[in-house]
Amino acid sequence: MENRKCLECNEIVKGRIDKKFCSDYCRNAYNNKVNKDSKNLIRNINNRLRKNYKILSELNTSGKTKVSRTKLYDKGFDFNFLTSIYTTKTGNTYFYIYDQGYLPLENETFLLIRRD
């Protein structure tokens, strides 16, 4: 009988012939290492979305308000991260981070809205 070794810790694996890890801990540790780069990208994007959402929520307490681009930038808002875009029949394009959105207006101002 062949001695199979755990892919994570190199201990001898006992049990089924197709078993690759000696324990759930080793299986999780191995898969976390393998998927680290892709999970890191997702984590960073989610952190940016969370920060943008928090900024819009703090500035838009009434459900509809106007703010300047400078105020958004000062808080750390990143216009490159959003979850959806909605264009109305009249041609207005709203940008959303989940249920918090903004509409670019003239003179570097934005209308902040919350979708119900």
Secondary structure, 3 states (H helix, E strand, C coil): CCCCECCCCCCECCCCCCCCCCCHHHHHHHHHHHCHHHHHHHHHHHHHHHHHHHHHHHHCCCCEEEEEHHHHHHHCCCCCCCCEEEECCCCCEEEEECCEEEEECCCCEEEEEECC
